[in-house]
C-alpha cells in the first residue's frame, strides 16, 4: 500500500522530526548540566511545540540524581501519570512537580 504523502512531504516530515529530537536532546543536556532549570522548561510547555511533546519522565530523568525509580516516586507523589507529556500538565501539577523536585537550579 502506498503512502498518501509524496516523497518530498515525507522527507520534510523526517527533517522536522529530526530537528525536534535534536532540540529535546539539547534541553535534556542543559538540564543535566544545570544551565536550564525544570521551572524554565515547564514555563515553555504551552508555547514551544517541541517542549510540549516532551514526556515528564524524560524531564525528570534528565536531572542529576534522578533515575527511573526516583522519577516514578516523584510522579506518584505529584499524582502525574508516567505517560503524561509536558503540555498535558495543569498549572497545579506543574507547580507540584517543581515543589517535589525542589531546590534544583
Backbone as XML, in Angstrom:
<?xml version="1.0"?>
<chain id="A" units="angstrom">
  <residue number="1" name="UNK">
    <atom name="N" x="0.849" y="-1.179" z="0.000"/>
    <atom name="CA" x="0.000" y="0.000" z="0.000"/>
    <atom name="C" x="0.889" y="1.234" z="0.000"/>
  </residue>
  <residue number="2" name="UNK">
    <atom name="N" x="0.608" y="2.166" z="-0.869"/>
    <atom name="CA" x="1.443" y="3.363" z="-0.964"/>
    <atom name="C" x="0.991" y="4.420" z="0.035"/>
  </residue>
  <residue number="3" name="UNK">
    <atom name="N" x="1.905" y="5.288" z="0.362"/>
    <atom name="CA" x="1.631" y="6.361" z="1.314"/>
    <atom name="C" x="0.870" y="7.491" z="0.616"/>
  </residue>
  <residue number="4" name="UNK">
    <atom name="N" x="-0.061" y="8.152" z="1.334"/>
    <atom name="CA" x="-0.792" y="9.259" z="0.721"/>
    <atom name="C" x="0.088" y="10.504" z="0.549"/>
  </residue>
  <residue number="5" name="UNK">
    <atom name="N" x="1.256" y="10.512" z="1.177"/>
    <atom name="CA" x="2.163" y="11.653" z="1.041"/>
    <atom name="C" x="3.196" y="11.369" z="-0.038"/>
  </residue>
  <residue number="6" name="UNK">
    <atom name="N" x="3.546" y="12.402" z="-0.781"/>
    <atom name="CA" x="4.596" y="12.203" z="-1.767"/>
    <atom name="C" x="5.956" y="12.200" z="-1.064"/>
  </residue>
  <residue number="7" name="UNK">
    <atom name="N" x="6.976" y="11.853" z="-1.789"/>
    <atom name="CA" x="8.311" y="11.688" z="-1.194"/>
    <atom name="C" x="8.844" y="12.996" z="-0.608"/>
  </residue>
  <residue number="8" name="UNK">
    <atom name="N" x="8.539" y="14.131" z="-1.228"/>
    <atom name="CA" x="9.003" y="15.417" z="-0.698"/>
    <atom name="C" x="8.375" y="15.720" z="0.661"/>
  </residue>
  <residue number="9" name="UNK">
    <atom name="N" x="7.105" y="15.433" z="0.796"/>
    <atom name="CA" x="6.420" y="15.673" z="2.070"/>
    <atom name="C" x="6.962" y="14.739" z="3.149"/>
  </residue>
  <residue number="10" name="UNK">
    <atom name="N" x="7.253" y="13.509" z="2.771"/>
    <atom name="CA" x="7.821" y="12.563" z="3.735"/>
    <atom name="C" x="9.209" y="13.010" z="4.172"/>
  </residue>
  <residue number="11" name="UNK">
    <atom name="N" x="10.021" y="13.496" z="3.239"/>
    <atom name="CA" x="11.367" y="13.967" z="3.567"/>
    <atom name="C" x="11.299" y="15.182" z="4.489"/>
  </residue>
  <residue number="12" name="UNK">
    <atom name="N" x="10.368" y="16.079" z="4.217"/>
    <atom name="CA" x="10.194" y="17.252" z="5.076"/>
    <atom name="C" x="9.775" y="16.828" z="6.480"/>
  </residue>
  <residue number="13" name="UNK">
    <atom name="N" x="8.897" y="15.865" z="6.579"/>
    <atom name="CA" x="8.469" y="15.348" z="7.875"/>
    <atom name="C" x="9.620" y="14.726" z="8.647"/>
  </residue>
  <residue number="14" name="UNK">
    <atom name="N" x="10.462" y="13.968" z="7.952"/>
    <atom name="CA" x="11.633" y="13.368" z="8.595"/>
    <atom name="C" x="12.583" y="14.437" z="9.111"/>
  </residue>
  <residue number="15" name="UNK">
    <atom name="N" x="12.798" y="15.490" z="8.324"/>
    <atom name="CA" x="13.686" y="16.585" z="8.739"/>
    <atom name="C" x="13.138" y="17.295" z="9.982"/>
  </residue>
  <residue number="16" name="UNK">
    <atom name="N" x="11.847" y="17.546" z="9.992"/>
    <atom name="CA" x="11.234" y="18.220" z="11.144"/>
    <atom name="C" x="11.304" y="17.353" z="12.401"/>
  </residue>
  <residue number="17" name="UNK">
    <atom name="N" x="11.079" y="16.069" z="12.233"/>
    <atom name="CA" x="11.153" y="15.146" z="13.375"/>
    <atom name="C" x="12.574" y="15.089" z="13.921"/>
  </residue>
  <residue number="18" name="UNK">
    <atom name="N" x="13.549" y="15.050" z="13.044"/>
    <atom name="CA" x="14.944" y="15.028" z="13.472"/>
    <atom name="C" x="15.315" y="16.313" z="14.214"/>
  </residue>
  <residue number="19" name="UNK">
    <atom name="N" x="14.859" y="17.453" z="13.704"/>
    <atom name="CA" x="15.130" y="18.726" z="14.370"/>
    <atom name="C" x="14.499" y="18.773" z="15.763"/>
  </residue>
  <residue number="20" name="UNK">
    <atom name="N" x="13.282" y="18.251" z="15.890"/>
    <atom name="CA" x="12.605" y="18.221" z="17.195"/>
    <atom name="C" x="13.352" y="17.319" z="18.168"/>
  </residue>
  <residue number="21" name="UNK">
    <atom name="N" x="13.797" y="16.137" z="17.707"/>
    <atom name="CA" x="14.554" y="15.232" z="18.583"/>
    <atom name="C" x="15.855" y="15.872" z="19.031"/>
  </residue>
  <residue number="22" name="UNK">
    <atom name="N" x="16.519" y="16.573" z="18.125"/>
    <atom name="CA" x="17.773" y="17.259" z="18.491"/>
    <atom name="C" x="17.522" y="18.348" z="19.525"/>
  </residue>
  <residue number="23" name="UNK">
    <atom name="N" x="16.455" y="19.099" z="19.362"/>
    <atom name="CA" x="16.157" y="20.165" z="20.320"/>
    <atom name="C" x="15.810" y="19.585" z="21.693"/>
  </residue>
  <residue number="24" name="UNK">
    <atom name="N" x="15.033" y="18.499" z="21.730"/>
    <atom name="CA" x="14.722" y="17.861" z="23.013"/>
    <atom name="C" x="15.992" y="17.307" z="23.667"/>
  </residue>
  <residue number="25" name="UNK">
    <atom name="N" x="16.895" y="16.756" z="22.874"/>
    <atom name="CA" x="18.169" y="16.258" z="23.411"/>
    <atom name="C" x="18.991" y="17.404" z="23.982"/>
  </residue>
  <residue number="26" name="UNK">
    <atom name="N" x="18.961" y="18.541" z="23.325"/>
    <atom name="CA" x="19.674" y="19.722" z="23.819"/>
    <atom name="C" x="19.092" y="20.203" z="25.146"/>
  </residue>
  <residue number="27" name="UNK">
    <atom name="N" x="17.778" y="20.189" z="25.258"/>
    <atom name="CA" x="17.122" y="20.598" z="26.501"/>
    <atom name="C" x="17.514" y="19.651" z="27.630"/>
  </residue>
  <residue number="28" name="UNK">
    <atom name="N" x="17.506" y="18.352" z="27.355"/>
    <atom name="CA" x="17.871" y="17.368" z="28.379"/>
    <atom name="C" x="19.332" y="17.540" z="28.797"/>
  </residue>
  <residue number="29" name="UNK">
    <atom name="N" x="20.205" y="17.834" z="27.844"/>
    <atom name="CA" x="21.617" y="18.067" z="28.150"/>
    <atom name="C" x="21.779" y="19.305" z="29.040"/>
  </residue>
  <residue number="30" name="UNK">
    <atom name="N" x="21.056" y="20.371" z="28.726"/>
    <atom name="CA" x="21.124" y="21.592" z="29.535"/>
    <atom name="C" x="20.573" y="21.357" z="30.938"/>
  </residue>
  <residue number="31" name="UNK">
    <atom name="N" x="19.559" y="20.526" z="31.070"/>
    <atom name="CA" x="19.040" y="20.174" z="32.396"/>
    <atom name="C" x="20.097" y="19.412" z="33.188"/>
  </residue>
  <residue number="32" name="UNK">
    <atom name="N" x="20.765" y="18.455" z="32.545"/>
    <atom name="CA" x="21.815" y="17.672" z="33.201"/>
    <atom name="C" x="22.954" y="18.562" z="33.667"/>
  </residue>
  <residue number="33" name="UNK">
    <atom name="N" x="23.332" y="19.531" z="32.828"/>
    <atom name="CA" x="24.447" y="20.423" z="33.146"/>
    <atom name="C" x="24.069" y="21.494" z="34.151"/>
  </residue>
  <residue number="34" name="UNK">
    <atom name="N" x="22.784" y="21.728" z="34.348"/>
    <atom name="CA" x="22.333" y="22.747" z="35.286"/>
    <atom name="C" x="22.197" y="24.142" z="34.697"/>
  </residue>
  <residue number="35" name="UNK">
    <atom name="N" x="22.370" y="24.278" z="33.391"/>
    <atom name="CA" x="22.229" y="25.590" z="32.764"/>
    <atom name="C" x="20.773" y="25.935" z="32.454"/>
  </residue>
  <residue number="36" name="UNK">
    <atom name="N" x="19.880" y="24.984" z="32.683"/>
    <atom name="CA" x="18.452" y="25.177" z="32.469"/>
    <atom name="C" x="17.724" y="24.515" z="33.633"/>
  </residue>
  <residue number="37" name="UNK">
    <atom name="N" x="16.744" y="25.209" z="34.180"/>
    <atom name="CA" x="16.012" y="24.645" z="35.321"/>
    <atom name="C" x="14.712" y="24.002" z="34.839"/>
  </residue>
  <residue number="38" name="UNK">
    <atom name="N" x="14.207" y="23.041" z="35.619"/>
    <atom name="CA" x="12.926" y="22.429" z="35.260"/>
    <atom name="C" x="11.801" y="23.462" z="35.186"/>
  </residue>
  <residue number="39" name="UNK">
    <atom name="N" x="11.835" y="24.465" z="36.062"/>
    <atom name="CA" x="10.799" y="25.505" z="36.042"/>
    <atom name="C" x="10.823" y="26.275" z="34.726"/>
  </residue>
  <residue number="40" name="UNK">
    <atom name="N" x="12.018" y="26.512" z="34.182"/>
    <atom name="CA" x="12.131" y="27.215" z="32.899"/>
    <atom name="C" x="11.552" y="26.375" z="31.764"/>
  </residue>
  <residue number="41" name="UNK">
    <atom name="N" x="11.815" y="25.080" z="31.809"/>
    <atom name="CA" x="11.273" y="24.190" z="30.770"/>
    <atom name="C" x="9.755" y="24.132" z="30.884"/>
  </residue>
  <residue number="42" name="UNK">
    <atom name="N" x="9.248" y="24.000" z="32.099"/>
    <atom name="CA" x="7.794" y="23.931" z="32.301"/>
    <atom name="C" x="7.109" y="25.227" z="31.868"/>
  </residue>
  <residue number="43" name="UNK">
    <atom name="N" x="7.784" y="26.360" z="32.026"/>
    <atom name="CA" x="7.205" y="27.631" z="31.612"/>
    <atom name="C" x="7.020" y="27.693" z="30.088"/>
  </residue>
  <residue number="44" name="UNK">
    <atom name="N" x="7.836" y="26.949" z="29.353"/>
    <atom name="CA" x="7.764" y="26.947" z="27.885"/>
    <atom name="C" x="6.805" y="25.902" z="27.337"/>
  </residue>
  <residue number="45" name="UNK">
    <atom name="N" x="6.183" y="25.107" z="28.197"/>
    <atom name="CA" x="5.425" y="23.944" z="27.735"/>
    <atom name="C" x="4.210" y="24.286" z="26.883"/>
  </residue>
  <residue number="46" name="UNK">
    <atom name="N" x="3.613" y="25.433" z="27.047"/>
    <atom name="CA" x="2.418" y="25.774" z="26.266"/>
    <atom name="C" x="2.753" y="26.513" z="24.971"/>
  </residue>
  <residue number="47" name="UNK">
    <atom name="N" x="3.936" y="27.115" z="24.904"/>
    <atom name="CA" x="4.289" y="27.932" z="23.742"/>
    <atom name="C" x="5.207" y="27.235" z="22.743"/>
  </residue>
  <residue number="48" name="UNK">
    <atom name="N" x="6.009" y="26.303" z="23.215"/>
    <atom name="CA" x="7.001" y="25.645" z="22.371"/>
    <atom name="C" x="6.522" y="24.228" z="22.038"/>
  </residue>
  <residue number="49" name="UNK">
    <atom name="N" x="6.206" y="23.957" z="20.775"/>
    <atom name="CA" x="5.681" y="22.629" z="20.421"/>
    <atom name="C" x="6.666" y="21.493" z="20.683"/>
  </residue>
  <residue number="50" name="UNK">
    <atom name="N" x="7.961" y="21.771" z="20.607"/>
    <atom name="CA" x="8.953" y="20.734" z="20.875"/>
    <atom name="C" x="8.944" y="20.376" z="22.360"/>
  </residue>
  <residue number="51" name="UNK">
    <atom name="N" x="8.906" y="21.381" z="23.215"/>
    <atom name="CA" x="8.871" y="21.150" z="24.663"/>
    <atom name="C" x="7.551" y="20.510" z="25.057"/>
  </residue>
  <residue number="52" name="UNK">
    <atom name="N" x="6.471" y="20.935" z="24.446"/>
    <atom name="CA" x="5.153" y="20.424" z="24.831"/>
    <atom name="C" x="5.023" y="18.921" z="24.614"/>
  </residue>
  <residue number="53" name="UNK">
    <atom name="N" x="5.772" y="18.360" z="23.664"/>
    <atom name="CA" x="5.692" y="16.928" z="23.367"/>
    <atom name="C" x="6.678" y="16.087" z="24.175"/>
  </residue>
  <residue number="54" name="UNK">
    <atom name="N" x="7.458" y="16.746" z="25.026"/>
    <atom name="CA" x="8.427" y="16.037" z="25.861"/>
    <atom name="C" x="7.708" y="15.348" z="27.018"/>
  </residue>
  <residue number="55" name="UNK">
    <atom name="N" x="8.093" y="14.118" z="27.329"/>
    <atom name="CA" x="7.463" y="13.399" z="28.433"/>
    <atom name="C" x="8.000" y="13.913" z="29.768"/>
  </residue>
  <residue number="56" name="UNK">
    <atom name="N" x="7.129" y="13.942" z="30.765"/>
    <atom name="CA" x="7.516" y="14.386" z="32.107"/>
    <atom name="C" x="8.612" y="13.467" z="32.644"/>
  </residue>
  <residue number="57" name="UNK">
    <atom name="N" x="8.519" y="12.186" z="32.366"/>
    <atom name="CA" x="9.532" y="11.230" z="32.808"/>
    <atom name="C" x="10.903" y="11.581" z="32.236"/>
  </residue>
  <residue number="58" name="UNK">
    <atom name="N" x="10.950" y="11.974" z="30.964"/>
    <atom name="CA" x="12.223" y="12.359" z="30.349"/>
    <atom name="C" x="12.804" y="13.594" z="31.025"/>
  </residue>
  <residue number="59" name="UNK">
    <atom name="N" x="11.946" y="14.542" z="31.354"/>
    <atom name="CA" x="12.400" y="15.749" z="32.054"/>
    <atom name="C" x="13.034" y="15.370" z="33.391"/>
  </residue>
  <residue number="60" name="UNK">
    <atom name="N" x="12.341" y="14.540" z="34.159"/>
    <atom name="CA" x="12.839" y="14.161" z="35.480"/>
    <atom name="C" x="14.144" y="13.375" z="35.391"/>
  </residue>
  <residue number="61" name="UNK">
    <atom name="N" x="14.196" y="12.404" z="34.486"/>
    <atom name="CA" x="15.385" y="11.567" z="34.380"/>
    <atom name="C" x="16.584" y="12.311" z="33.816"/>
  </residue>
  <residue number="62" name="UNK">
    <atom name="N" x="16.373" y="13.503" z="33.275"/>
    <atom name="CA" x="17.477" y="14.331" z="32.797"/>
    <atom name="C" x="18.155" y="15.081" z="33.937"/>
  </residue>
  <residue number="63" name="UNK">
    <atom name="N" x="17.500" y="15.136" z="35.069"/>
    <atom name="CA" x="18.067" y="15.849" z="36.213"/>
    <atom name="C" x="19.097" y="14.982" z="36.925"/>
  </residue>
  <residue number="64" name="UNK">
    <atom name="N" x="20.186" y="15.588" z="37.394"/>
    <atom name="CA" x="21.202" y="14.819" z="38.115"/>
    <atom name="C" x="20.604" y="14.177" z="39.370"/>
  </residue>
  <residue number="65" name="UNK">
    <atom name="N" x="20.922" y="12.915" z="39.587"/>
    <atom name="CA" x="20.475" y="12.216" z="40.779"/>
    <atom name="C" x="19.091" y="11.622" z="40.696"/>
  </residue>
  <residue number="66" name="UNK">
    <atom name="N" x="18.438" y="11.760" z="39.555"/>
    <atom name="CA" x="17.099" y="11.179" z="39.395"/>
    <atom name="C" x="17.148" y="10.155" z="38.268"/>
  </residue>
  <residue number="67" name="UNK">
    <atom name="N" x="16.897" y="8.915" z="38.649"/>
    <atom name="CA" x="16.829" y="7.828" z="37.682"/>
    <atom name="C" x="15.388" y="7.384" z="37.540"/>
  </residue>
  <residue number="68" name="UNK">
    <atom name="N" x="15.173" y="6.255" z="36.900"/>
    <atom name="CA" x="13.803" y="5.781" z="36.686"/>
    <atom name="C" x="13.007" y="5.560" z="37.975"/>
  </residue>
  <residue number="69" name="UNK">
    <atom name="N" x="13.644" y="5.001" z="38.998"/>
    <atom name="CA" x="12.924" y="4.720" z="40.251"/>
    <atom name="C" x="12.515" y="6.006" z="40.953"/>
  </residue>
  <residue number="70" name="UNK">
    <atom name="N" x="13.427" y="6.940" z="41.079"/>
    <atom name="CA" x="13.108" y="8.209" z="41.754"/>
    <atom name="C" x="12.111" y="9.015" z="40.936"/>
  </residue>
  <residue number="71" name="UNK">
    <atom name="N" x="12.221" y="8.978" z="39.615"/>
    <atom name="CA" x="11.261" y="9.682" z="38.751"/>
    <atom name="C" x="9.855" y="9.124" z="38.976"/>
  </residue>
  <residue number="72" name="UNK">
    <atom name="N" x="9.742" y="7.803" z="39.093"/>
    <atom name="CA" x="8.438" y="7.183" z="39.343"/>
    <atom name="C" x="7.880" y="7.613" z="40.697"/>
  </residue>
  <residue number="73" name="UNK">
    <atom name="N" x="8.747" y="7.730" z="41.704"/>
    <atom name="CA" x="8.302" y="8.194" z="43.019"/>
    <atom name="C" x="7.787" y="9.627" z="42.958"/>
  </residue>
  <residue number="74" name="UNK">
    <atom name="N" x="8.498" y="10.490" z="42.250"/>
    <atom name="CA" x="8.090" y="11.896" z="42.127"/>
    <atom name="C" x="6.754" y="11.985" z="41.409"/>
  </residue>
  <residue number="75" name="UNK">
    <atom name="N" x="6.596" y="11.238" z="40.322"/>
    <atom name="CA" x="5.337" y="11.257" z="39.580"/>
    <atom name="C" x="4.186" y="10.764" z="40.450"/>
  </residue>
  <residue number="76" name="UNK">
    <atom name="N" x="4.441" y="9.724" z="41.225"/>
    <atom name="CA" x="3.403" y="9.189" z="42.110"/>
    <atom name="C" x="3.029" y="10.213" z="43.179"/>
  </residue>
  <residue number="77" name="UNK">
    <atom name="N" x="4.031" y="10.849" z="43.757"/>
    <atom name="CA" x="3.781" y="11.850" z="44.803"/>
    <atom name="C" x="3.003" y="13.050" z="44.262"/>
  </residue>
  <residue number="78" name="UNK">
    <atom name="N" x="3.244" y="13.395" z="43.017"/>
    <atom name="CA" x="2.570" y="14.553" z="42.403"/>
    <atom name="C" x="1.284" y="14.160" z="41.671"/>
  </residue>
  <residue number="79" name="UNK">
    <atom name="N" x="0.932" y="12.882" z="41.712"/>
    <atom name="CA" x="-0.277" y="12.374" z="41.039"/>
    <atom name="C" x="-0.262" y="12.686" z="39.538"/>
  </residue>
  <residue number="80" name="UNK">
    <atom name="N" x="0.860" y="12.336" z="38.901"/>
    <atom name="CA" x="1.025" y="12.542" z="37.465"/>
    <atom name="C" x="1.262" y="11.185" z="36.812"/>
  </residue>
  <residue number="81" name="UNK">
    <atom name="N" x="0.559" y="10.922" z="35.736"/>
    <atom name="CA" x="0.707" y="9.669" z="35.004"/>
    <atom name="C" x="2.104" y="9.585" z="34.381"/>
  </residue>
  <residue number="82" name="UNK">
    <atom name="N" x="2.732" y="8.421" z="34.390"/>
    <atom name="CA" x="4.062" y="8.274" z="33.783"/>
    <atom name="C" x="4.077" y="8.498" z="32.274"/>
  </residue>
  <residue number="83" name="UNK">
    <atom name="N" x="2.930" y="8.445" z="31.631"/>
    <atom name="CA" x="2.877" y="8.662" z="30.186"/>
    <atom name="C" x="2.547" y="10.112" z="29.822"/>
  </residue>
  <residue number="84" name="UNK">
    <atom name="N" x="2.364" y="10.950" z="30.805"/>
    <atom name="CA" x="1.962" y="12.349" z="30.570"/>
    <atom name="C" x="3.081" y="13.130" z="29.885"/>
  </residue>
  <residue number="85" name="UNK">
    <atom name="N" x="2.689" y="13.984" z="28.981"/>
    <atom name="CA" x="3.629" y="14.905" z="28.327"/>
    <atom name="C" x="3.495" y="16.279" z="28.987"/>
  </residue>
  <residue number="86" name="UNK">
    <atom name="N" x="4.499" y="17.133" z="28.784"/>
    <atom name="CA" x="4.527" y="18.416" z="29.490"/>
    <atom name="C" x="3.314" y="19.282" z="29.189"/>
  </residue>
  <residue number="87" name="UNK">
    <atom name="N" x="2.853" y="19.275" z="27.951"/>
    <atom name="CA" x="1.696" y="20.099" z="27.614"/>
    <atom name="C" x="0.439" y="19.644" z="28.359"/>
  </residue>
  <residue number="88" name="UNK">
    <atom name="N" x="0.373" y="18.383" z="28.715"/>
    <atom name="CA" x="-0.785" y="17.843" z="29.400"/>
    <atom name="C" x="-0.848" y="18.160" z="30.886"/>
  </residue>
  <residue number="89" name="UNK">
    <atom name="N" x="0.189" y="18.772" z="31.411"/>
    <atom name="CA" x="0.184" y="19.124" z="32.830"/>
    <atom name="C" x="-0.650" y="20.373" z="33.076"/>
  </residue>
  <residue number="90" name="UNK">
    <atom name="N" x="-1.433" y="20.343" z="34.129"/>
    <atom name="CA" x="-2.143" y="21.549" z="34.545"/>
    <atom name="C" x="-1.212" y="22.437" z="35.353"/>
  </residue>
  <residue number="91" name="UNK">
    <atom name="N" x="-1.646" y="23.642" z="35.640"/>
    <atom name="CA" x="-0.812" y="24.579" z="36.396"/>
    <atom name="C" x="-0.499" y="24.043" z="37.789"/>
  </residue>
  <residue number="92" name="UNK">
    <atom name="N" x="-1.478" y="23.412" z="38.431"/>
    <atom name="CA" x="-1.255" y="22.867" z="39.770"/>
    <atom name="C" x="-0.275" y="21.693" z="39.727"/>
  </residue>
  <residue number="93" name="UNK">
    <atom name="N" x="-0.385" y="20.859" z="38.706"/>
    <atom name="CA" x="0.538" y="19.729" z="38.575"/>
    <atom name="C" x="1.961" y="20.225" z="38.313"/>
  </residue>
  <residue number="94" name="UNK">
    <atom name="N" x="2.101" y="21.225" z="37.466"/>
    <atom name="CA" x="3.430" y="21.767" z="37.174"/>
    <atom name="C" x="4.045" y="22.373" z="38.434"/>
  </residue>
  <residue number="95" name="UNK">
    <atom name="N" x="3.240" y="23.110" z="39.199"/>
    <atom name="CA" x="3.736" y="23.698" z="40.443"/>
    <atom name="C" x="4.114" y="22.608" z="41.444"/>
  </residue>
  <residue number="96" name="UNK">
    <atom name="N" x="3.310" y="21.555" z="41.537"/>
    <atom name="CA" x="3.603" y="20.447" z="42.452"/>
    <atom name="C" x="4.884" y="19.731" z="42.025"/>
  </residue>
  <residue number="97" name="UNK">
    <atom name="N" x="5.089" y="19.604" z="40.734"/>
    <atom name="CA" x="6.286" y="18.949" z="40.227"/>
    <atom name="C" x="7.530" y="19.742" z="40.613"/>
  </residue>
  <residue number="98" name="UNK">
    <atom name="N" x="7.479" y="21.051" z="40.412"/>
    <atom name="CA" x="8.630" y="21.902" z="40.773"/>
    <atom name="C" x="8.874" y="21.816" z="42.279"/>
  </residue>
  <residue number="99" name="UNK">
    <atom name="N" x="7.807" y="21.789" z="43.050"/>
    <atom name="CA" x="7.944" y="21.693" z="44.513"/>
    <atom name="C" x="8.531" y="20.334" z="44.927"/>
  </residue>
  <residue number="100" name="UNK">
    <atom name="N" x="8.105" y="19.258" z="44.263"/>
    <atom name="CA" x="8.606" y="17.914" z="44.602"/>
    <atom name="C" x="10.101" y="17.764" z="44.322"/>
  </residue>
  <residue number="101" name="UNK">
    <atom name="N" x="10.555" y="18.326" z="43.222"/>
    <atom name="CA" x="11.972" y="18.202" z="42.903"/>
    <atom name="C" x="12.764" y="19.340" z="43.525"/>
  </residue>
  <residue number="102" name="UNK">
    <atom name="N" x="12.054" y="20.233" z="44.206"/>
    <atom name="CA" x="12.556" y="21.403" z="44.915"/>
    <atom name="C" x="14.042" y="21.658" z="44.946"/>
  </residue>
  <residue number="103" name="UNK">
    <atom name="N" x="14.368" y="22.904" z="44.951"/>
    <atom name="CA" x="15.726" y="23.340" z="45.145"/>
    <atom name="C" x="16.669" y="23.067" z="43.999"/>
  </residue>
  <residue number="104" name="UNK">
    <atom name="N" x="16.188" y="22.517" z="42.912"/>
    <atom name="CA" x="17.085" y="22.267" z="41.777"/>
    <atom name="C" x="17.211" y="23.545" z="40.961"/>
  </residue>
  <residue number="105" name="UNK">
    <atom name="N" x="18.399" y="23.816" z="40.509"/>
    <atom name="CA" x="18.606" y="25.048" z="39.730"/>
    <atom name="C" x="17.831" y="25.047" z="38.438"/>
  </residue>
</chain>
